[in-house]
Amino acid sequence: MSDMPPQPSAGTPLPAVSPSDIPDQSAPWLRWIVLAAVALAAMLVGAGAAATSFLVLVQDGQQDRYVVTVFLGADVTAEQKEAVESALSARYPVDGVRLDSAEETWERYREQYKDTLDLDDETPEGVSESFRVETTGEVFDCAALSPVGRMAGVRMISVVQPPAEGRPYTLLVDCL
């Protein structure tokens, strides 16, 4: 009987009790559910912000311009030239393939590299006809162009990005 607290007698005021003195009677699992829901919401907000940043910074949809020049050999036959043109037209159906004479090829080369190479004393010896395609894209697909590089009559392929806003120089795309 000594373990029992004394009972207040009639007329004795009860002691004041604050809400913090009352033990929490809610289920402990409920707190974990609320905590997990808050953590999940924070992760979803963070993932959404990261995905948005990635799409804005990396996948901005910027279309770069590329000029593909397929230099033909001096001894290219009419059949080989036709096969190369057909392969390029199949690869770039929208952009159109243009055949440039040796003189046009040389002038375009001089214009393209005027700021990076000293071509004043150079002569157009060895320059032959070329096919040219201008295309756009976020990246250039070198692998799709590689079968053309192995065709008979093709001496060399050059892919460049002409100067653009924020880049005042020509870039040579390495498709080896």
Steps between C-alpha positions, in 0.01 A plus 500: 500500500789728540555494119187700437522878482298687757150584392396863523228559746177668414545872460873477420577656163657279235854590386530687171602279207648634173454320164870411495456309827253263337678205341451464124236238448512501115637201316878524438457362144296807408801726560712283269241521224489880524883516501521267197239708311695821565827335389336363184353841414844662545663239274236553230547876508879455479473253212268734313741791543794286385312376193395852407857626535627215283246569227567872501879484514585186304204436275426857401402396149771716344538402139857533379584536133738252335657507154596159363741500208577174323815551293515276195816351357643638175428170323139459621270343241150618416355183657694552823393865512137398453527236775648752745231756417230234546641396840519861618148573376370196689676617817400867465170496306376836630821697487591441137832400351694740281785419262775764498761528227870491588512881486191538723644245742829694521326834554273357768803343673686835493194680638436242769855504635597862432528577872684184602737415213737710291388408149637800308786304344302180453381383161201281421717213373345166578161650578219326318123507505317457826152439628375737766213467742395755761304352786394588854470304821585497868792268428654364183471125435841401363414128500220552249745669262777237527365269221533790256865542600570141393344537156710483183582846365494672843833650597409672827207629703503824697232600750513851643285727712510851354525795740185558704376728773736470793761319288676723246714223351456188288510163677622188327293197607720194549324209331790253484 
